[in-house]
Amino acid sequence: MVAAELIVTDLAFGLMLGCVFSVVAHGLNMIWGVVKVVNIAHGEFIMLGAYGAYFLNLFAGLTPLETAPVDAAIGLLVGYAFYYAFLHRELRNKETITLQSEMVTLAATFGLSLFVSNLAIILFTGNPVGVNYNPGTLQFGYVRVPLAALYVAILSVLIIMGTWLFLERTFIGSAIRAYAQDVTATELVGANPAKVASLATALGFAVTMAGGALLTVWIPVGINPLMGALYAPISFVIVVLGGPGKMWGSLVGGLTLGVVIDLLQAFTTAQIAYAAAFLILIPVLVFRPEGLLK
Amino acid sequence: MPFLEAHNVSKNFGGVQALKDVSLDLPESAVLGLIGPNGSGKSTLLNVIAGVEKPTSGIVKLDGKRIDNLRTNRIIRYGLAKTHQIPKPFSNMTARENLAVAVLYGRRNIHSPRFALEEADRILSMVRMGSRKDALADSLTVQEKKRLELARAIATGASILLLDEVFAGLSPEELKDSIQLFKKLHEELHCSALVVEHVMRAVLSLSQKVMVLEEGRVIATGSPDEIVHDEKVIQAYLGSKNPAT
């Protein structure tokens, strides 16, 4: 009986953790899926989003939930700047991204990753900080759920649903989907490829930084300049699990990873849980290289 | 006043001269056929007109306005559309979504996805693909993909169509069908077209005028009848006196 309770509790926590993982990976997914660039500095922007939540809490008393939209707005601007600084030159006037451009963007974003994390150490020091946000708990049968995690989970799913609706149902969204499939054809139907690609990149950054803010609820003393080194690989695994460019793929990958990590953590150690979670990638790549989602 | 005109267009790719001093004009609602052996510069000419490639020298004008320095997406909005030799559908979208994007972005001042989908349905039934509107573009047959490509060009609201081998690779039955369909569309839409084609039967029966390219140079221009009897064309391109394949 106790074991069953433990499993149900961990399942619930795993699902909630999975939701926030999903949104953290979602920005990477959008940029990877649409612009076909893998942003190695992804983790650093999650870190900046988390520090955004920390400082807005410190100076303005905002909760992580309230910080998310502020972070997203900053993320939009950062994303546009990132596109024109790192991607535009490599992508413009090209039908598909060339191997050389892939290498250039990988190296450039790797450099950016080192630069941002080291700058963060100078600015924020290496001492971990955290946001104190505890709106209480909710009792579901014998499972006690912290409301903060529940709110974050709900908001995470809403963000993913929002990006999906935006892509499927709006004027601009249709061009982003078109660009993801064929750049030349997108231009041939009258859309400006650079505008579409920069917007998709900016949206990806907005989601990433908002995700960083939401993540702080799960790491009460874990915001630090090097946290990207953990959350970037987690994001990569999630995107590959779900399939790059599939909006719901982030959620499928995130929930899978969240549940696996939380269940294993209950019976083994955190280190083994995270290691095992990365191992899932191997069978998925062997048997379903296109991702779990069809 | 010709609608589309090109003056002395040349295009070099490194040391290769793909187009040499090519001029043409395409009056309103006319069909100009463009033929020539492989590598004669036909597709390059279409690409230069549509802004996909910039000309090395020369001028392209649409309604008297220079367009050779504009980006493709701007040119498309001025009422020109191009199909791609190898169809380039948005493969994970349905046929109607493919057209809806073209309606939204090819025409000016249309921002309602609902209206775009209605337009898409109308155009799909015009090209007799109404029953396939919800099929993923990826799952369409070659003929259907070519037709979707044509429909998407129409959906941008273009009055000038640049068609790159939309009749190639079709069975004789499909070809007859497609030629008929094109004639009907041309009548209904009053658009003009520049048709690049290998299939002689298609070019000769559709065009009022035919232009022949060889190694990037125009070697003959005239009515289909004149072209099939032109000595230079027969020598350079047809190779025999019986071109009607």
HADDOCK unambig.tbl for C-alpha pairs under 7 A between the chains (distance, minus, plus):
assign (segid A and resid 170 and name CA) (segid B and resid 113 and name CA) 6.49 0.50 0.50
assign (segid A and resid 171 and name CA) (segid B and resid 104 and name CA) 6.80 0.50 0.50
assign (segid A and resid 171 and name CA) (segid B and resid 111 and name CA) 5.90 0.50 0.50
assign (segid A and resid 171 and name CA) (segid B and resid 112 and name CA) 6.92 0.50 0.50
assign (segid A and resid 171 and name CA) (segid B and resid 113 and name CA) 6.06 0.50 0.50
assign (segid A and resid 174 and name CA) (segid B and resid 101 and name CA) 6.08 0.50 0.50
assign (segid A and resid 175 and name CA) (segid B and resid 101 and name CA) 6.59 0.50 0.50
assign (segid A and resid 178 and name CA) (segid B and resid 90 and name CA) 5.95 0.50 0.50
assign (segid A and resid 181 and name CA) (segid B and resid 90 and name CA) 5.52 0.50 0.50
assign (segid A and resid 181 and name CA) (segid B and resid 91 and name CA) 6.80 0.50 0.50
assign (segid A and resid 182 and name CA) (segid B and resid 90 and name CA) 6.27 0.50 0.50
assign (segid A and resid 185 and name CA) (segid B and resid 88 and name CA) 6.09 0.50 0.50
assign (segid A and resid 187 and name CA) (segid B and resid 72 and name CA) 6.20 0.50 0.50
assign (segid A and resid 187 and name CA) (segid B and resid 73 and name CA) 5.07 0.50 0.50
assign (segid A and resid 188 and name CA) (segid B and resid 72 and name CA) 6.60 0.50 0.50
assign (segid A and resid 188 and name CA) (segid B and resid 73 and name CA) 6.21 0.50 0.50
assign (segid A and resid 188 and name CA) (segid B and resid 76 and name CA) 6.64 0.50 0.50
assign (segid A and resid 188 and name CA) (segid B and resid 81 and name CA) 6.93 0.50 0.50
assign (segid A and resid 188 and name CA) (segid B and resid 82 and name CA) 6.72 0.50 0.50
assign (segid A and resid 189 and name CA) (segid B and resid 73 and name CA) 6.92 0.50 0.50
assign (segid A and resid 189 and name CA) (segid B and resid 76 and name CA) 6.65 0.50 0.50
assign (segid A and resid 189 and name CA) (segid B and resid 102 and name CA) 4.77 0.50 0.50
assign (segid A and resid 189 and name CA) (segid B and resid 105 and name CA) 6.09 0.50 0.50
assign (segid A and resid 189 and name CA) (segid B and resid 106 and name CA) 5.16 0.50 0.50
assign (segid A and resid 189 and name CA) (segid B and resid 156 and name CA) 6.19 0.50 0.50
assign (segid A and resid 190 and name CA) (segid B and resid 73 and name CA) 3.98 0.50 0.50
assign (segid A and resid 190 and name CA) (segid B and resid 74 and name CA) 6.50 0.50 0.50
assign (segid A and resid 190 and name CA) (segid B and resid 76 and name CA) 5.17 0.50 0.50
assign (segid A and resid 190 and name CA) (segid B and resid 77 and name CA) 5.92 0.50 0.50
assign (segid A and resid 190 and name CA) (segid B and resid 105 and name CA) 5.00 0.50 0.50
assign (segid A and resid 190 and name CA) (segid B and resid 106 and name CA) 4.51 0.50 0.50
assign (segid A and resid 191 and name CA) (segid B and resid 73 and name CA) 5.40 0.50 0.50
assign (segid A and resid 191 and name CA) (segid B and resid 105 and name CA) 5.49 0.50 0.50
assign (segid A and resid 192 and name CA) (segid B and resid 73 and name CA) 5.66 0.50 0.50
